[in-house]
């Protein structure tokens, strides 16, 4: 039986089985992502792209190699492992609350996870059955509803404060985005308003008929303000006078625009160097520790708690998302790690992986230079020499 084919029917059955629902807790349990679509902002998209790109490099590691391969290669039929992490991180930054639905196999086959779907909800409602189990009812963008048990949802939250279920919205950054949009429109309008000649034609003839005034204006525009007037020079007789109107629109200066951008960078925890891939190794290390690693820790903890029982966890079962921090080093720093290979701290293949080189046969065995040895071995050898 294909578990994906009957997915919707199974969740409809869950919904029919729930009776006498009541709101979970004392908070308002219906949540909507904050109104405006921030993802249309080029600055916001650049910030989120940097976060999602670097997050998507992480690799899942767990004892269950079948589960590890599922998470790495094809969490669901529409996404590979990299695309899955990219989408989850993007939703995480935009909505501050992301749900990943766990699709499980038939209970007769062990109820094992066979798929993971980020839920693209428009809103959701947290509810609790009489049995005490929590359910989330999602309203999709197309209006359809989907009800999923809390036990089958991996939930990641940012700005987790006022609600037990969801993270707070992104409303604090919207004012900055409005200022950036207003500034961009102001610059655009200023360019348009000053690109054309503007002024008043004054005639010395007394009491001209309105039709004659309109004819005089139209003739001037046609002769001197069109494309045909390549020289940009106008000629008038003594009965006419043209007075130019100076347009000096007020626009946001560069220092103000820079501050708006920096405010957005601070909100998402990135900077120009990260976005433009010009970061130094120490900057990349700080970015990883502050923005990538905390997300991976939360994802690892949530997956572990929802995929394994307490007994399995106590015996070492876990899902861990790891990113290779060695990749943040410069080429010179990576080459210097050959000293760690000489001392057995790194295997040859671990060092080659840092340089993006293929592994060698037998390269997974630690090696040690002949002139280095563990302290105890040196001591024993020295005592042997003295005895002789």
C-alpha positions as a Markdown table, in Angstrom:
| # | Residue | x | y | z |
|---|---|---|---|---|
| 1 | Unk | 0.0 | 0.0 | 0.0 |
| 2 | Unk | 1.4 | 3.4 | -1.0 |
| 3 | Unk | 1.3 | 5.6 | 2.2 |
| 4 | Unk | 1.2 | 8.8 | 0.1 |
| 5 | Unk | -1.9 | 7.7 | -1.9 |
| 6 | Unk | -4.2 | 7.4 | 1.1 |
| 7 | Unk | -2.7 | 10.4 | 3.0 |
| 8 | Unk | -5.7 | 12.7 | 2.7 |
| 9 | Unk | -8.2 | 10.0 | 3.5 |
| 10 | Unk | -6.3 | 9.1 | 6.6 |
| 11 | Unk | -6.4 | 12.6 | 8.0 |
| 12 | Unk | -10.0 | 13.0 | 7.1 |
| 13 | Unk | -10.7 | 10.0 | 9.2 |
| 14 | Unk | -8.8 | 11.6 | 12.1 |
| 15 | Unk | -11.0 | 14.7 | 11.8 |
| 16 | Unk | -14.2 | 12.6 | 11.8 |
| 17 | Unk | -13.1 | 10.7 | 14.9 |
| 18 | Unk | -12.7 | 14.0 | 16.9 |
| 19 | Unk | -15.7 | 15.0 | 18.9 |
| 20 | Unk | -16.4 | 17.6 | 21.6 |
| 21 | Unk | -13.3 | 19.6 | 20.8 |
| 22 | Unk | -12.4 | 22.5 | 23.0 |
| 23 | Unk | -9.8 | 25.2 | 22.7 |
| 24 | Unk | -6.4 | 24.2 | 23.9 |
| 25 | Unk | -5.3 | 26.4 | 26.9 |
| 26 | Unk | -6.4 | 29.9 | 27.6 |
| 27 | Unk | -4.8 | 31.6 | 24.6 |
| 28 | Unk | -6.4 | 32.5 | 21.2 |
| 29 | Unk | -5.6 | 29.4 | 19.2 |
| 30 | Unk | -6.2 | 30.6 | 15.7 |
| 31 | Unk | -3.0 | 32.0 | 14.0 |
| 32 | Unk | -2.5 | 33.7 | 10.7 |
| 33 | Unk | 0.9 | 34.6 | 9.2 |
| 34 | Unk | 1.2 | 38.4 | 9.4 |
| 35 | Unk | -0.6 | 40.1 | 6.5 |
| 36 | Unk | 2.1 | 41.5 | 4.2 |
| 37 | Unk | 4.1 | 39.2 | 2.0 |
| 38 | Unk | 7.7 | 40.1 | 3.0 |
| 39 | Unk | 9.1 | 37.7 | 0.5 |
| 40 | Unk | 8.4 | 40.2 | -2.3 |
| 41 | Unk | 11.1 | 42.5 | -0.9 |
| 42 | Unk | 14.4 | 41.9 | -2.6 |
| 43 | Unk | 16.3 | 42.8 | 0.6 |
| 44 | Unk | 14.3 | 40.3 | 2.7 |
| 45 | Unk | 14.7 | 37.6 | 0.0 |
| 46 | Unk | 18.4 | 38.2 | -0.1 |
| 47 | Unk | 18.7 | 37.8 | 3.7 |
| 48 | Unk | 16.5 | 34.6 | 3.8 |
| 49 | Unk | 18.3 | 33.1 | 0.8 |
| 50 | Unk | 21.6 | 33.4 | 2.6 |
| 51 | Unk | 20.2 | 31.7 | 5.7 |
| 52 | Unk | 18.4 | 28.9 | 3.7 |
| 53 | Unk | 21.4 | 28.3 | 1.4 |
| 54 | Unk | 23.8 | 27.7 | 4.3 |
| 55 | Unk | 21.2 | 25.7 | 6.3 |
| 56 | Unk | 20.6 | 23.4 | 3.4 |
| 57 | Unk | 24.2 | 22.2 | 3.5 |
| 58 | Unk | 23.6 | 20.3 | 6.7 |
| 59 | Unk | 23.5 | 16.5 | 6.7 |
| 60 | Unk | 21.3 | 14.3 | 8.8 |
| 61 | Unk | 23.1 | 11.6 | 10.8 |
| 62 | Unk | 21.4 | 8.8 | 12.8 |
| 63 | Unk | 21.8 | 5.1 | 13.6 |
| 64 | Unk | 18.8 | 4.1 | 11.4 |
| 65 | Unk | 20.5 | 4.3 | 8.0 |
| 66 | Unk | 17.2 | 3.9 | 6.2 |
| 67 | Unk | 15.8 | 7.0 | 8.0 |
| 68 | Unk | 19.1 | 8.8 | 7.4 |
| 69 | Unk | 18.9 | 8.1 | 3.6 |
| 70 | Unk | 15.2 | 9.2 | 3.6 |
| 71 | Unk | 16.1 | 12.5 | 5.1 |
| 72 | Unk | 19.1 | 13.0 | 3.0 |
| 73 | Unk | 17.8 | 11.9 | -0.4 |
| 74 | Unk | 14.0 | 12.2 | -0.6 |
| 75 | Unk | 12.1 | 13.3 | 2.5 |
| 76 | Unk | 9.0 | 13.5 | 0.2 |
| 77 | Unk | 8.4 | 12.9 | -3.5 |
| 78 | Unk | 8.7 | 16.6 | -4.3 |
| 79 | Unk | 11.9 | 17.4 | -2.5 |
| 80 | Unk | 15.4 | 16.1 | -2.0 |
| 81 | Unk | 17.2 | 16.7 | 1.3 |
| 82 | Unk | 18.7 | 20.0 | 0.4 |
| 83 | Unk | 15.5 | 21.4 | -1.0 |
| 84 | Unk | 13.6 | 20.2 | 2.1 |
| 85 | Unk | 16.0 | 22.1 | 4.4 |
| 86 | Unk | 15.9 | 25.2 | 2.2 |
| 87 | Unk | 12.1 | 25.3 | 2.2 |
| 88 | Unk | 11.8 | 24.6 | 6.0 |
| 89 | Unk | 14.3 | 27.4 | 6.8 |
| 90 | Unk | 12.6 | 29.9 | 4.4 |
| 91 | Unk | 9.2 | 29.2 | 6.0 |
| 92 | Unk | 10.8 | 29.4 | 9.4 |
| 93 | Unk | 12.0 | 33.0 | 8.7 |
| 94 | Unk | 8.8 | 34.2 | 7.0 |
| 95 | Unk | 6.2 | 32.8 | 9.4 |
| 96 | Unk | 8.3 | 32.2 | 12.6 |
| 97 | Unk | 6.4 | 28.9 | 13.0 |
| 98 | Unk | 6.9 | 25.9 | 10.7 |
| 99 | Unk | 5.2 | 22.6 | 10.9 |
| 100 | Unk | 6.7 | 19.4 | 9.3 |
| 101 | Unk | 4.1 | 16.6 | 9.0 |
| 102 | Unk | 5.4 | 13.1 | 9.6 |
| 103 | Unk | 3.9 | 10.5 | 7.2 |
| 104 | Unk | 4.1 | 7.1 | 8.8 |
| 105 | Unk | 3.8 | 3.6 | 7.4 |
| 106 | Unk | 1.0 | 1.3 | 8.2 |
| 107 | Unk | 0.9 | 0.3 | 11.9 |
| 108 | Unk | 1.2 | -3.3 | 11.0 |
| 109 | Unk | 4.6 | -2.5 | 9.5 |
| 110 | Unk | 5.9 | -0.7 | 12.5 |
| 111 | Unk | 4.4 | 2.8 | 12.0 |
| 112 | Unk | 7.8 | 3.9 | 10.7 |
| 113 | Unk | 8.2 | 7.4 | 9.1 |
| 114 | Unk | 8.1 | 7.3 | 5.3 |
| 115 | Unk | 7.9 | 11.0 | 4.5 |
| 116 | Unk | 8.2 | 14.5 | 5.8 |
| 117 | Unk | 6.2 | 17.4 | 4.4 |
| 118 | Unk | 6.5 | 21.1 | 5.4 |
| 119 | Unk | 2.9 | 22.3 | 5.8 |
| 120 | Unk | 2.1 | 25.4 | 3.7 |
| 121 | Unk | -0.7 | 26.7 | 5.9 |
| 122 | Unk | -2.6 | 30.0 | 5.6 |
| 123 | Unk | -3.7 | 29.7 | 9.2 |
| 124 | Unk | -4.0 | 27.0 | 11.9 |
| 125 | Unk | -6.0 | 26.3 | 15.0 |
| 126 | Unk | -4.8 | 24.3 | 18.0 |
| 127 | Unk | -7.4 | 22.1 | 19.6 |
| 128 | Unk | -7.6 | 19.3 | 22.2 |
| 129 | Unk | -9.7 | 16.2 | 22.3 |
| 130 | Unk | -11.4 | 14.9 | 25.4 |
| 131 | Unk | -8.6 | 12.3 | 25.6 |
| 132 | Unk | -6.2 | 15.1 | 26.1 |
| 133 | Unk | -4.4 | 14.7 | 22.8 |
| 134 | Unk | -3.6 | 17.9 | 20.9 |
| 135 | Unk | -4.4 | 18.4 | 17.2 |
| 136 | Unk | -3.6 | 21.2 | 14.8 |
| 137 | Unk | -6.2 | 22.0 | 12.1 |
| 138 | Unk | -4.6 | 23.7 | 9.2 |
| 139 | Unk | -6.4 | 25.9 | 6.7 |
| 140 | Unk | -4.5 | 25.8 | 3.4 |
| 141 | Unk | -4.2 | 28.7 | 1.0 |
| 142 | Unk | -6.8 | 27.1 | -1.3 |
| 143 | Unk | -9.3 | 26.9 | 1.6 |
| 144 | Unk | -9.0 | 23.1 | 2.2 |
| 145 | Unk | -8.4 | 21.9 | 5.8 |
| 146 | Unk | -6.1 | 19.3 | 7.1 |
| 147 | Unk | -6.1 | 18.0 | 10.7 |
| 148 | Unk | -2.9 | 16.4 | 12.1 |
| 149 | Unk | -2.1 | 15.1 | 15.6 |
| 150 | Unk | 0.6 | 17.0 | 17.5 |
| 151 | Unk | 2.6 | 13.7 | 17.8 |
| 152 | Unk | 2.9 | 13.7 | 14.0 |
| 153 | Unk | 4.2 | 17.3 | 13.7 |
| 154 | Unk | 7.7 | 18.5 | 14.0 |
| 155 | Unk | 7.3 | 22.1 | 15.2 |
| 156 | Unk | 10.0 | 24.8 | 14.9 |
| 157 | Unk | 9.5 | 28.3 | 16.3 |
| 158 | Unk | 11.3 | 31.6 | 16.3 |
| 159 | Unk | 10.6 | 34.6 | 18.6 |
| 160 | Unk | 8.8 | 32.0 | 20.8 |
| 161 | Unk | 7.1 | 34.1 | 23.5 |
| 162 | Unk | 3.4 | 35.0 | 23.8 |
| 163 | Unk | 1.9 | 31.7 | 22.6 |
| 164 | Unk | 2.4 | 28.1 | 23.7 |
| 165 | Unk | 2.0 | 26.9 | 20.1 |
| 166 | Unk | 3.4 | 29.6 | 17.7 |
| 167 | Unk | 6.2 | 32.1 | 17.5 |
| 168 | Unk | 5.4 | 35.8 | 17.4 |
| 169 | Unk | 5.0 | 37.4 | 14.0 |
| 170 | Unk | 7.4 | 39.6 | 12.0 |
| 171 | Unk | 5.5 | 42.8 | 12.5 |
| 172 | Unk | 8.5 | 44.7 | 14.1 |
| 173 | Unk | 10.4 | 44.7 | 10.7 |
| 174 | Unk | 7.4 | 45.8 | 8.6 |
| 175 | Unk | 7.9 | 49.5 | 9.4 |
| 176 | Unk | 11.5 | 49.4 | 8.1 |
| 177 | Unk | 10.3 | 47.6 | 5.0 |
| 178 | Unk | 7.7 | 50.3 | 4.4 |
| 179 | Unk | 10.4 | 53.0 | 4.8 |
| 180 | Unk | 12.6 | 51.2 | 2.2 |
| 181 | Unk | 9.7 | 50.9 | -0.2 |
| 182 | Unk | 8.7 | 54.5 | 0.2 |
| 183 | Unk | 12.3 | 55.6 | -0.3 |
| 184 | Unk | 12.6 | 53.6 | -3.5 |
| 185 | Unk | 9.4 | 55.0 | -4.8 |
| 186 | Unk | 10.6 | 58.5 | -3.9 |
| 187 | Unk | 13.8 | 58.1 | -5.9 |
| 188 | Unk | 11.9 | 56.7 | -8.8 |
| 189 | Unk | 9.4 | 59.6 | -8.8 |
| 190 | Unk | 12.2 | 62.1 | -8.5 |
| 191 | Unk | 13.9 | 60.8 | -11.6 |
| 192 | Unk | 10.7 | 60.8 | -13.5 |
| 193 | Unk | 9.7 | 64.3 | -12.4 |
| 194 | Unk | 13.1 | 65.9 | -13.3 |
| 195 | Unk | 13.6 | 64.1 | -16.6 |
| 196 | Unk | 11.3 | 66.4 | -18.5 |
| 197 | Unk | 11.3 | 70.1 | -19.1 |
| 198 | Unk | 8.6 | 71.9 | -17.0 |
| 199 | Unk | 7.6 | 75.5 | -17.1 |
| 200 | Unk | 5.1 | 78.2 | -17.9 |
| 201 | Unk | 4.6 | 80.0 | -21.3 |
| 202 | Unk | 3.7 | 83.6 | -20.8 |
| 203 | Unk | 2.2 | 85.7 | -23.7 |
| 204 | Unk | 2.3 | 89.5 | -23.8 |
| 205 | Unk | -0.8 | 89.5 | -25.9 |
| 206 | Unk | -3.8 | 90.8 | -24.0 |
| 207 | Unk | -6.8 | 88.6 | -23.2 |
| 208 | Unk | -6.1 | 85.6 | -25.4 |
| 209 | Unk | -8.9 | 83.2 | -26.0 |
| 210 | Unk | -8.6 | 79.9 | -24.0 |
| 211 | Unk | -8.4 | 78.0 | -27.3 |
| 212 | Unk | -5.6 | 80.2 | -28.5 |
| 213 | Unk | -3.7 | 79.6 | -25.1 |
| 214 | Unk | -4.1 | 75.8 | -25.5 |
| 215 | Unk | -2.9 | 76.0 | -29.2 |
| 216 | Unk | 0.1 | 78.0 | -28.2 |
| 217 | Unk | 1.0 | 75.5 | -25.4 |
| 218 | Unk | 0.5 | 72.5 | -27.6 |
| 219 | Unk | 2.5 | 73.9 | -30.4 |
| 220 | Unk | 5.4 | 74.7 | -28.1 |
| 221 | Unk | 5.3 | 71.1 | -26.7 |
| 222 | Unk | 5.2 | 69.6 | -30.1 |
| 223 | Unk | 8.1 | 71.8 | -31.5 |
| 224 | Unk | 10.5 | 71.8 | -28.6 |
| 225 | Unk | 9.7 | 69.1 | -26.0 |
| 226 | Unk | 9.5 | 66.1 | -28.4 |
| 227 | Unk | 12.1 | 63.6 | -29.5 |
| 228 | Unk | 12.5 | 65.6 | -32.8 |
| 229 | Unk | 14.1 | 68.5 | -30.9 |
| 230 | Unk | 17.5 | 66.9 | -30.7 |
| 231 | Unk | 19.3 | 70.2 | -29.8 |
| 232 | Unk | 17.2 | 70.9 | -26.7 |
| 233 | Unk | 16.9 | 74.6 | -27.7 |
| 234 | Unk | 13.6 | 76.5 | -27.9 |
| 235 | Unk | 13.1 | 79.8 | -29.9 |
| 236 | Unk | 10.3 | 82.3 | -28.9 |
| 237 | Unk | 9.3 | 85.7 | -30.4 |
| 238 | Unk | 8.9 | 88.9 | -28.4 |
| 239 | Unk | 5.2 | 88.1 | -27.6 |
| 240 | Unk | 6.1 | 84.9 | -25.6 |
| 241 | Unk | 8.2 | 84.2 | -22.5 |
| 242 | Unk | 9.0 | 80.7 | -21.1 |
| 243 | Unk | 9.7 | 80.4 | -17.4 |
| 244 | Unk | 11.2 | 77.1 | -16.2 |
| 245 | Unk | 9.9 | 75.5 | -13.0 |
| 246 | Unk | 12.7 | 74.1 | -10.9 |
| 247 | Unk | 11.9 | 70.6 | -9.5 |
| 248 | Unk | 13.8 | 69.8 | -6.3 |
| 249 | Unk | 12.1 | 66.7 | -4.9 |
| 250 | Unk | 13.2 | 65.6 | -1.4 |
| 251 | Unk | 14.5 | 62.0 | -1.4 |
| 252 | Unk | 16.1 | 59.8 | 1.2 |
| 253 | Unk | 19.9 | 60.2 | 1.4 |
| 254 | Unk | 22.3 | 57.4 | 1.2 |
| 255 | Unk | 23.1 | 57.3 | 4.9 |
| 256 | Unk | 19.4 | 56.9 | 5.7 |
| 257 | Unk | 19.0 | 54.2 | 3.1 |
| 258 | Unk | 22.0 | 52.4 | 4.5 |
| 259 | Unk | 20.5 | 52.5 | 8.0 |
| 260 | Unk | 17.3 | 51.0 | 6.8 |
| 261 | Unk | 19.2 | 48.2 | 5.1 |
| 262 | Unk | 21.3 | 47.6 | 8.2 |
| 263 | Unk | 18.2 | 47.4 | 10.4 |
| 264 | Unk | 16.9 | 44.6 | 8.1 |
| 265 | Unk | 20.2 | 42.9 | 8.3 |
| 266 | Unk | 20.2 | 43.1 | 12.1 |
| 267 | Unk | 16.7 | 41.6 | 12.2 |
| 268 | Unk | 17.7 | 38.5 | 10.2 |
| 269 | Unk | 21.2 | 38.3 | 11.5 |
| 270 | Unk | 23.1 | 38.7 | 8.2 |
| 271 | Unk | 25.3 | 41.3 | 6.5 |
| 272 | Unk | 26.5 | 42.4 | 3.1 |
| 273 | Unk | 29.5 | 40.1 | 3.3 |
| 274 | Unk | 27.4 | 37.0 | 3.9 |
| 275 | Unk | 24.9 | 37.9 | 1.2 |
| 276 | Unk | 27.6 | 38.7 | -1.4 |
| 277 | Unk | 29.7 | 35.6 | -0.3 |
| 278 | Unk | 32.6 | 37.9 | 0.6 |
| 279 | Unk | 32.9 | 36.8 | 4.2 |
| 280 | Unk | 36.1 | 35.9 | 5.9 |
| 281 | Unk | 36.5 | 32.6 | 7.7 |
| 282 | Unk | 36.0 | 34.1 | 11.2 |
| 283 | Unk | 32.8 | 35.9 | 10.0 |
| 284 | Unk | 31.5 | 32.7 | 8.5 |
| 285 | Unk | 32.2 | 30.9 | 11.8 |
| 286 | Unk | 30.4 | 33.5 | 13.8 |
| 287 | Unk | 27.4 | 33.4 | 11.3 |
| 288 | Unk | 27.3 | 29.6 | 11.6 |
| 289 | Unk | 27.4 | 29.6 | 15.4 |
| 290 | Unk | 24.7 | 32.4 | 15.8 |
| 291 | Unk | 22.3 | 31.6 | 13.0 |
| 292 | Unk | 22.8 | 28.1 | 11.5 |
| 293 | Unk | 23.7 | 26.0 | 14.5 |
| 294 | Unk | 20.8 | 27.0 | 16.8 |
| 295 | Unk | 18.3 | 26.1 | 14.0 |
| 296 | Unk | 19.9 | 22.7 | 13.4 |
| 297 | Unk | 19.9 | 22.0 | 17.1 |
| 298 | Unk | 16.2 | 22.7 | 17.4 |
| 299 | Unk | 15.4 | 20.6 | 14.3 |
| 300 | Unk | 17.5 | 17.7 | 15.6 |
| 301 | Unk | 15.8 | 17.8 | 19.0 |
| 302 | Unk | 12.3 | 18.0 | 17.5 |
| 303 | Unk | 12.9 | 15.2 | 15.1 |
| 304 | Unk | 14.5 | 13.0 | 17.8 |
| 305 | Unk | 11.6 | 13.5 | 20.2 |
| 306 | Unk | 8.9 | 12.8 | 17.5 |
| 307 | Unk | 10.6 | 9.9 | 15.8 |
| 308 | Unk | 11.8 | 7.8 | 18.8 |
| 309 | Unk | 10.4 | 6.7 | 22.1 |
| 310 | Unk | 12.1 | 7.6 | 25.4 |
| 311 | Unk | 13.5 | 4.1 | 25.6 |
| 312 | Unk | 15.1 | 4.4 | 22.1 |
| 313 | Unk | 16.5 | 7.8 | 22.9 |
| 314 | Unk | 18.0 | 6.5 | 26.2 |
| 315 | Unk | 19.8 | 3.8 | 24.1 |
| 316 | Unk | 21.3 | 6.5 | 21.9 |
| 317 | Unk | 18.8 | 6.8 | 19.0 |
| 318 | Unk | 18.7 | 10.3 | 17.7 |
| 319 | Unk | 18.6 | 12.5 | 14.6 |
| 320 | Unk | 21.4 | 15.0 | 14.3 |
| 321 | Unk | 21.8 | 17.6 | 11.6 |
| 322 | Unk | 25.5 | 18.5 | 11.2 |
| 323 | Unk | 27.3 | 21.1 | 9.1 |
| 324 | Unk | 31.0 | 20.8 | 8.3 |
| 325 | Unk | 32.5 | 23.8 | 10.0 |
| 326 | Unk | 35.9 | 23.0 | 8.4 |
| 327 | Unk | 34.5 | 24.2 | 5.1 |
| 328 | Unk | 34.5 | 27.7 | 6.6 |
| 329 | Unk | 38.3 | 27.8 | 6.7 |
| 330 | Unk | 40.5 | 29.4 | 4.1 |
| 331 | Unk | 42.5 | 27.1 | 1.7 |
| 332 | Unk | 45.7 | 27.9 | 3.7 |
| 333 | Unk | 44.1 | 26.9 | 6.9 |
| 334 | Unk | 42.7 | 23.6 | 5.4 |
| 335 | Unk | 46.2 | 22.8 | 4.1 |
| 336 | Unk | 47.7 | 23.4 | 7.6 |
| 337 | Unk | 45.4 | 20.6 | 8.9 |
| 338 | Unk | 47.9 | 18.1 | 7.4 |
| 339 | Unk | 49.6 | 18.3 | 10.8 |
| 340 | Unk | 46.4 | 16.8 | 12.4 |
| 341 | Unk | 46.7 | 13.9 | 9.9 |
| 342 | Unk | 50.3 | 13.3 | 10.9 |
| 343 | Unk | 49.3 | 13.1 | 14.5 |
| 344 | Unk | 46.2 | 10.8 | 13.9 |
| 345 | Unk | 43.7 | 13.5 | 14.9 |
| 346 | Unk | 42.2 | 13.4 | 11.4 |
| 347 | Unk | 42.1 | 10.6 | 8.9 |
| 348 | Unk | 43.5 | 11.3 | 5.4 |
| 349 | Unk | 40.0 | 11.1 | 3.9 |
| 350 | Unk | 38.6 | 13.6 | 6.5 |
| 351 | Unk | 41.3 | 16.0 | 5.4 |
| 352 | Unk | 40.7 | 15.3 | 1.7 |
| 353 | Unk | 37.0 | 16.0 | 2.2 |
| 354 | Unk | 37.8 | 19.4 | 3.6 |
| 355 | Unk | 39.6 | 20.1 | 0.3 |
| 356 | Unk | 36.8 | 18.7 | -1.8 |
| 357 | Unk | 38.9 | 15.8 | -2.9 |
| 358 | Unk | 37.7 | 12.2 | -3.5 |
| 359 | Unk | 38.5 | 9.7 | -0.7 |
| 360 | Unk | 41.3 | 7.3 | -1.1 |
| 361 | Unk | 41.2 | 3.6 | -0.5 |
| 362 | Unk | 42.4 | 2.9 | 3.1 |
| 363 | Unk | 42.1 | 6.6 | 3.9 |
| 364 | Unk | 39.7 | 6.1 | 6.7 |
| 365 | Unk | 42.4 | 4.6 | 8.9 |
| 366 | Unk | 44.2 | 7.1 | 11.2 |
| 367 | Unk | 48.0 | 7.4 | 10.6 |
| 368 | Unk | 50.8 | 8.8 | 12.7 |
| 369 | Unk | 54.3 | 10.0 | 11.7 |
| 370 | Unk | 57.1 | 7.8 | 13.0 |
| 371 | Unk | 58.5 | 10.6 | 15.1 |
| 372 | Unk | 55.3 | 11.1 | 17.0 |
| 373 | Unk | 53.7 | 8.7 | 19.5 |
| 374 | Unk | 51.3 | 8.8 | 22.6 |
| 375 | Unk | 53.0 | 10.0 | 25.8 |
| 376 | Unk | 52.6 | 6.6 | 27.5 |
| 377 | Unk | 54.3 | 4.8 | 24.5 |
| 378 | Unk | 57.3 | 7.2 | 24.7 |
| 379 | Unk | 57.6 | 6.6 | 28.4 |
| 380 | Unk | 57.5 | 2.8 | 28.0 |
| 381 | Unk | 60.1 | 2.9 | 25.3 |
| 382 | Unk | 62.3 | 5.1 | 27.4 |
| 383 | Unk | 62.1 | 2.7 | 30.3 |
| 384 | Unk | 62.9 | -0.2 | 28.0 |
| 385 | Unk | 66.0 | 1.6 | 26.8 |
| 386 | Unk | 67.2 | 2.2 | 30.4 |
| 387 | Unk | 66.7 | -1.4 | 31.3 |
| 388 | Unk | 68.9 | -2.5 | 28.4 |
